[in-house]
Amino acid sequence: MDLGVNLGYFGMAMDDDHVAIAQEADRLGYAVIWAAEAYGSDAPTVLSWVGAHTQRIDLGAAVMQIPARTPAMTAMTAATLDTLSGGRFRLGLGVSGPQVSEGWHGVRFAAPLGRTREYVDIVEQALRRERLSYAGKHFTLPLPDGPGKSLKLTVRPVRPHIPVYLAAVGPKNLELAGEIADGWLGIFFSPEHSGQDLQHIVAGRRRAGRGTEQDPLSGFDVTVSVSVAMGDDLEAAAATLSPYVALYVGGMGSREQNFYNDIAVRLGFAEAAAAVQDLYLAGLPRDAAAALPFELIDAISLLGPRDRIKERLARYAAAGVTTLNITPSAGDREGRLDILRTMAELKDELGL
């Protein structure tokens, strides 16, 4: 199992730490560093910045939003980043949610599965430097009855294939990830409840004839994110993560459509998920965070002293995770760097 690290959103949490964390992860042998985007900082710019200050670590977009860019623009950005970094870019894609898609980008949140499938088709066609021609339900290139012509990418990517990851939550999205992508970007992943998610991915892999009969996940990167808060006081460690979890479970989406709330329900916390959402949507984020059960935060995080985290780390590997992306939670930069070092040590001790 490889280790990765999440930078999150620039402008919110670890602004001054981005380069320091990226460089330390690079020195420690972490496989990849990921940058996110919502409706603030964009992932490619942050990755360009940290990529210029690192040497070996891969640069992952988690994620570049599908409604934010045409597929051709995404292919251009991916080719440019991969070339500038010497072949270190990983392209993570996601449809975002209805509030961001329609409220920020002005793109209808409709048929996300079909749009994602066509989007990835076009991106990969462009990166293969084929003349871009596509007749789909959601995308048509060139536009008919106009002056547009079929063009091909003018730069040559340094690799014949840039790995594509999908951020997926629901069963059908997970199947699609298995079918058309090189990896899955998972969030709020519990190793004790992982079987169903991976079964959906396997179904997609088998449908596409990917992997092997014995190991359908062969060649597929099961990449999940986990927050890490170290300390002897478990409740205090969980409390440092509760505002983040409450934001997603309670406020990231509408009452009718919140994918992260759905995860909490599937993990067995339906009553708590409803209460957290009620409080968050009522404008009470602190109360929402306080309403989160410790057991929910513990199920999707790495909490506590070193030995407890080591035991939990082994469970992620046993559950089939191939890249564990950590978000270090500490009060200062040195604390976050110490978490990076400790996780690298624990991985080596476990022989992962």
Backbone torsions as a table, in degrees:
resi	resn	phi	psi	omega
1	MET	NA	127.6	175.9
2	ASP	-85.4	161.6	172.7
3	LEU	-111.3	141.2	171.3
4	GLY	-127.9	174.1	179.0
5	VAL	-138.5	139.1	179.0
6	ASN	-95.5	128.6	172.3
7	LEU	-86.8	-22.0	-177.8
8	GLY	73.7	-146.4	-176.5
9	TYR	-98.5	128.6	172.2
10	PHE	-69.3	139.9	-179.0
11	GLY	97.8	0.5	-178.5
12	MET	-124.7	-61.3	-167.8
13	ALA	-109.7	-67.4	-166.9
14	MET	-112.1	41.1	-173.7
15	ASP	-49.5	-52.9	-176.4
16	ASP	-72.3	-13.9	-175.5
17	ASP	-94.4	-11.5	-170.1
18	HIS	-53.1	-53.4	-177.8
19	VAL	-68.2	-42.6	-179.5
20	ALA	-61.3	-43.7	179.6
21	ILE	-67.7	-41.7	179.2
22	ALA	-62.7	-42.8	-178.4
23	GLN	-68.7	-38.7	178.7
24	GLU	-68.5	-40.7	176.4
25	ALA	-62.3	-39.4	177.1
26	ASP	-61.3	-45.6	-179.4
27	ARG	-64.3	-36.7	-176.4
28	LEU	-79.5	-8.7	179.1
29	GLY	90.3	17.5	173.3
30	TYR	-59.8	149.1	-174.3
31	ALA	-81.4	-35.0	-169.6
32	VAL	-156.2	149.3	172.7
33	ILE	-122.6	137.1	-172.1
34	TRP	-118.1	141.3	173.7
35	ALA	-119.7	144.6	-176.4
36	ALA	-109.8	168.1	171.7
37	GLU	-149.6	146.7	175.6
38	ALA	-136.0	-86.1	174.1
39	TYR	-141.3	41.9	176.3
40	GLY	-138.0	-111.8	177.9
41	SER	-69.4	150.5	177.5
42	ASP	-101.0	150.7	-175.0
43	ALA	-67.6	-45.3	-175.3
44	PRO	-61.0	-37.3	-179.6
45	THR	-65.9	-44.5	178.5
46	VAL	-62.2	-41.9	-180.0
47	LEU	-66.3	-35.0	175.9
48	SER	-62.0	-41.8	-178.5
49	TRP	-65.0	-52.6	-178.0
50	VAL	-71.8	-28.6	177.7
51	GLY	-64.0	-33.0	179.1
52	ALA	-72.1	-16.0	-178.0
53	HIS	-109.0	8.9	178.8
54	THR	-130.1	170.8	-173.6
55	GLN	-121.2	-42.1	-170.6
56	ARG	-118.5	-32.4	-171.9
57	ILE	-64.9	139.4	178.0
58	ASP	-70.9	156.2	-177.2
59	LEU	-115.8	112.0	-174.7
60	GLY	-112.6	138.0	173.5
61	ALA	-93.4	118.7	-177.6
62	ALA	-134.6	75.4	4.4
63	VAL	-134.2	166.5	164.9
64	MET	-84.9	124.3	-172.3
65	GLN	-75.3	128.9	-179.5
66	ILE	-60.6	-41.8	179.8
67	PRO	-71.6	-10.6	-175.3
68	ALA	-83.5	-21.2	-172.6
69	ARG	-142.2	150.0	169.1
70	THR	-68.5	155.1	178.0
71	PRO	-60.6	-33.0	178.3
72	ALA	-66.1	-38.5	178.0
73	MET	-65.5	-39.2	177.4
74	THR	-63.5	-40.5	177.4
75	ALA	-62.9	-41.8	177.7
76	MET	-60.7	-46.1	-179.0
77	THR	-64.6	-44.2	-179.9
78	ALA	-61.9	-44.8	-179.9
79	ALA	-63.4	-40.4	-179.2
80	THR	-66.7	-48.6	179.6
81	LEU	-62.6	-40.2	-178.8
82	ASP	-66.4	-38.7	179.7
83	THR	-69.1	-47.7	-178.3
84	LEU	-63.4	-31.1	-177.2
85	SER	-92.8	0.4	-179.1
86	GLY	73.5	35.3	176.4
87	GLY	84.1	39.4	-176.7
88	ARG	-114.2	7.2	-172.1
89	PHE	-90.8	141.0	172.2
90	ARG	-123.2	127.6	-174.5
91	LEU	-96.3	103.8	173.7
92	GLY	-96.1	133.5	-177.0
93	LEU	-126.6	149.3	175.5
94	GLY	-159.6	155.3	-177.5
95	VAL	-84.0	-1.2	-174.6
96	SER	63.5	-147.7	179.0
97	GLY	-131.1	171.3	-175.2
98	PRO	-62.2	-34.6	-178.2
99	GLN	-67.7	-44.2	179.7
100	VAL	-73.4	-45.2	-177.5
101	SER	-59.0	-48.5	-175.5
102	GLU	-88.6	-33.8	-177.4
103	GLY	-83.0	-31.0	-176.4
104	TRP	-103.1	-44.2	-176.1
105	HIS	-97.3	-14.3	-179.9
106	GLY	69.8	28.7	-179.0
107	VAL	-116.1	125.3	-178.8
108	ARG	-59.2	134.4	177.5
109	PHE	-88.8	79.5	-176.9
110	ALA	-133.6	146.3	177.3
111	ALA	47.6	54.4	-176.2
112	PRO	-60.6	-34.9	179.8
113	LEU	-66.3	-48.2	-179.2
114	GLY	-64.5	-40.8	179.4
115	ARG	-66.1	-39.4	179.8
116	THR	-64.8	-44.5	-179.5
117	ARG	-58.9	-47.7	-179.0
118	GLU	-67.6	-38.6	-179.3
119	TYR	-60.0	-48.0	179.6
120	VAL	-63.9	-40.3	176.5
121	ASP	-54.3	-48.2	-176.3
122	ILE	-68.9	-43.2	178.3
123	VAL	-57.6	-46.5	-177.3
124	GLU	-70.5	-33.7	175.7
125	GLN	-63.5	-43.9	-179.9
126	ALA	-64.7	-41.9	-178.6
127	LEU	-69.9	-21.6	173.7
128	ARG	-79.2	-1.2	-179.7
129	ARG	61.8	35.0	170.4
130	GLU	-84.6	156.1	174.1
131	ARG	-66.7	129.1	-169.8
132	LEU	-78.3	112.7	177.8
133	SER	-144.1	124.4	-174.7
134	TYR	-151.2	130.4	177.8
135	ALA	-123.4	90.3	-179.1
136	GLY	-117.6	-176.1	178.6
137	LYS	-76.9	-30.0	-174.3
138	HIS	-110.8	-24.8	-179.1
139	PHE	-131.5	136.5	175.3
140	THR	-133.5	123.0	-179.5
141	LEU	-137.9	132.9	-14.1
142	PRO	-65.6	164.0	174.8
143	LEU	-62.0	139.0	-177.7
144	PRO	-72.8	153.8	172.6
145	ASP	58.5	37.3	178.3
146	GLY	-145.0	-175.6	-175.9
147	PRO	-82.8	-1.6	-177.0
148	GLY	-63.4	148.6	178.7
149	LYS	-130.3	158.8	-179.6
150	SER	-76.5	118.6	-176.1
151	LEU	-116.2	164.0	174.2
152	LYS	-130.3	155.9	-177.4
153	LEU	-57.6	131.3	-175.7
154	THR	-85.1	-18.4	177.8
155	VAL	-99.6	154.7	179.2
156	ARG	-104.0	111.0	175.9
157	PRO	-57.5	149.3	-176.7
158	VAL	-74.9	-13.6	177.9
159	ARG	-124.2	147.2	179.2
160	PRO	-68.3	-21.2	-179.6
161	HIS	-145.5	124.5	174.3
162	ILE	-95.0	124.3	-175.7
163	PRO	-62.2	135.8	-179.4
164	VAL	-110.5	131.2	176.9
165	TYR	-118.8	146.3	174.8
166	LEU	-115.9	133.3	169.2
167	ALA	-82.4	114.4	-173.8
168	ALA	-135.7	145.1	-179.2
169	VAL	-124.6	-55.0	-175.9
170	GLY	-76.2	164.5	-176.6
171	PRO	-55.4	-46.0	-178.0
172	LYS	-67.9	-37.8	176.8
173	ASN	-65.4	-38.1	178.4
174	LEU	-65.4	-41.1	176.0
175	GLU	-61.4	-41.2	179.4
176	LEU	-63.3	-40.5	177.7
177	ALA	-59.0	-45.0	178.4
178	GLY	-63.6	-32.9	-176.3
179	GLU	-77.4	-42.7	-168.5
180	ILE	-118.1	-8.5	-173.4
181	ALA	-112.0	170.2	177.2
182	ASP	-94.9	-12.2	-178.8
183	GLY	-166.2	165.7	178.8
184	TRP	-117.2	134.4	173.4
185	LEU	-101.8	103.1	-177.1
186	GLY	-101.6	151.9	178.7
187	ILE	-135.1	151.0	-178.0
188	PHE	52.7	49.7	-176.9
189	PHE	-91.6	129.1	175.5
190	SER	-112.7	119.9	-178.9
191	PRO	-60.4	-27.1	179.0
192	GLU	-75.8	-13.2	-178.3
193	HIS	-125.7	26.9	-170.0
194	SER	-87.1	-16.9	-171.5
195	GLY	-56.3	-43.3	-176.1
196	GLN	-66.7	-42.1	178.6
197	ASP	-58.6	-47.6	-177.4
198	LEU	-68.6	-30.7	176.5
199	GLN	-63.0	-38.9	177.7
200	HIS	-65.4	-41.4	177.9
201	ILE	-63.0	-43.3	179.0
202	VAL	-60.9	-39.1	178.3
203	ALA	-59.7	-42.4	177.6
204	GLY	-66.6	-40.0	178.3
205	ARG	-62.2	-44.4	-179.1
206	ARG	-65.6	-39.7	179.7
207	ARG	-61.1	-34.6	-178.9
208	ALA	-90.1	-1.7	-178.7
209	GLY	70.5	30.2	-178.9
210	ARG	-97.7	159.1	-177.4
211	GLY	72.3	-157.6	177.9
212	THR	-122.3	166.6	179.3
213	GLU	-62.2	-40.4	-179.2
214	GLN	-75.1	-33.1	-176.5
215	ASP	-138.7	84.0	-178.2
216	PRO	-65.5	-17.2	178.6
217	LEU	-91.0	4.3	177.4
218	SER	-59.6	128.5	179.9
219	GLY	84.2	2.1	-178.2
220	PHE	-111.9	132.3	-176.1
221	ASP	-94.8	106.9	174.9
222	VAL	-83.6	99.5	-170.7
223	THR	-113.4	115.6	-177.7
224	VAL	-127.2	151.9	-179.0
225	SER	-101.7	142.5	179.1
226	VAL	-146.5	133.6	174.9
227	SER	-82.2	143.3	-178.6
228	VAL	-121.9	121.3	176.6
229	ALA	-129.3	115.1	-175.0
230	MET	-99.1	147.9	178.1
231	GLY	154.3	157.9	-178.7
232	ASP	-74.3	-26.4	-178.7
233	ASP	-89.6	102.8	-176.0
234	LEU	-63.7	-42.5	-178.8
235	GLU	-63.6	-40.0	178.5
236	ALA	-66.4	-39.7	177.9
237	ALA	-63.3	-43.2	178.7
238	ALA	-64.1	-35.7	-178.5
239	ALA	-64.1	-29.0	178.4
240	THR	-69.1	-22.5	-178.1
241	LEU	-98.8	-14.6	-172.5
242	SER	-62.2	-36.8	178.0
243	PRO	-62.0	-38.8	178.7
244	TYR	-65.8	-46.9	-179.4
245	VAL	-65.1	-40.3	179.9
246	ALA	-64.5	-37.7	177.7
247	LEU	-57.2	-45.1	-177.0
248	TYR	-76.7	-48.2	-177.5
249	VAL	-68.2	-35.5	-175.3
250	GLY	-100.1	-35.1	-169.5
251	GLY	-121.1	-2.8	-176.9
252	MET	-93.1	80.7	-177.0
253	GLY	127.6	-179.2	179.9
254	SER	-91.8	171.6	177.0
255	ARG	-60.4	-35.9	-176.3
256	GLU	-81.1	-22.7	-173.2
257	GLN	-145.4	91.9	176.6
258	ASN	-135.4	105.1	-173.9
259	PHE	-64.5	-32.6	-176.7
260	TYR	-77.1	-33.7	172.7
261	ASN	-62.4	-38.3	177.8
262	ASP	-61.1	-37.2	178.3
263	ILE	-62.5	-46.3	179.7
264	ALA	-58.9	-38.1	177.7
265	VAL	-63.7	-44.6	-178.9
266	ARG	-66.2	-26.2	177.9
267	LEU	-79.3	-4.0	176.7
268	GLY	100.8	16.8	-176.9
269	PHE	-119.0	47.0	-175.4
270	ALA	-62.0	-44.9	-177.7
271	GLU	-65.2	-44.6	178.8
272	ALA	-65.8	-39.6	-179.9
273	ALA	-61.4	-40.7	178.4
274	ALA	-66.2	-41.4	-179.3
275	ALA	-65.9	-42.8	179.2
276	VAL	-62.9	-41.4	179.1
277	GLN	-65.9	-42.4	178.1
278	ASP	-57.6	-46.4	-177.7
279	LEU	-68.0	-41.7	-178.2
280	TYR	-66.1	-44.4	-179.1
281	LEU	-71.7	-16.3	174.7
282	ALA	-85.3	3.2	179.4
283	GLY	82.9	27.5	-177.8
284	LEU	-124.0	67.3	-175.2
285	PRO	-64.3	-33.9	178.7
286	ARG	-67.2	-40.7	177.1
287	ASP	-66.1	-36.5	177.8
288	ALA	-62.7	-43.4	178.8
289	ALA	-63.5	-40.1	-179.5
290	ALA	-67.6	-24.1	-178.0
291	ALA	-81.8	-8.0	179.8
292	LEU	-71.7	128.6	176.2
293	PRO	-67.4	141.8	175.6
294	PHE	-55.3	-38.7	-176.1
295	GLU	-61.7	-34.1	178.3
296	LEU	-69.1	-47.8	179.9
297	ILE	-62.0	-41.8	-179.2
298	ASP	-64.4	-33.9	-177.3
299	ALA	-67.9	-26.9	-173.5
300	ILE	-115.5	13.0	-176.0
301	SER	-137.2	172.6	170.9
302	LEU	-113.4	110.3	-172.4
303	LEU	-124.2	147.4	166.5
304	GLY	108.0	-162.1	-179.7
305	PRO	-73.5	172.0	-172.6
306	ARG	-56.0	-47.7	-175.5
307	ASP	-66.6	-36.3	178.6
308	ARG	-66.7	-41.7	179.1
309	ILE	-66.6	-37.0	178.3
310	LYS	-61.1	-44.9	179.6
311	GLU	-63.2	-40.7	179.3
312	ARG	-69.9	-35.0	178.7
313	LEU	-60.4	-41.1	178.4
314	ALA	-61.6	-32.7	179.4
315	ARG	-66.0	-35.9	178.4
316	TYR	-64.2	-42.2	178.3
317	ALA	-64.5	-42.8	-179.5
318	ALA	-65.4	-27.1	-179.6
319	ALA	-78.6	-6.4	177.7
320	GLY	104.0	8.1	177.5
321	VAL	-71.4	130.5	179.5
322	THR	-104.1	-23.3	171.9
323	THR	-137.9	120.1	178.9
324	LEU	-104.3	115.3	-178.7
325	ASN	-96.3	115.5	-175.7
326	ILE	-97.9	145.4	169.9
327	THR	-113.1	104.9	-177.0
328	PRO	-73.0	127.7	-179.4
329	SER	-112.4	111.2	179.0
330	ALA	-155.3	167.5	-173.3
331	GLY	-78.8	-15.2	-179.0
332	ASP	-150.0	175.0	-176.9
333	ARG	-60.9	-46.1	-177.0
334	GLU	-62.2	-35.7	176.6
335	GLY	-64.7	-39.9	178.7
336	ARG	-68.8	-39.3	177.3
337	LEU	-65.2	-36.4	178.7
338	ASP	-64.4	-36.9	176.8
339	ILE	-64.4	-42.2	177.3
340	LEU	-56.8	-46.0	-177.9
341	ARG	-66.0	-42.4	-178.9
342	THR	-63.8	-42.9	179.7
343	MET	-63.5	-37.8	177.0
344	ALA	-65.2	-39.8	177.8
345	GLU	-64.3	-43.9	-178.7
346	LEU	-64.8	-40.0	177.1
347	LYS	-59.0	-44.0	179.6
348	ASP	-66.5	-39.9	179.7
349	GLU	-62.8	-34.8	179.9
350	LEU	-81.9	-10.2	-177.7
351	GLY	68.9	31.9	-177.3
352	LEU	-85.0	NA	NA
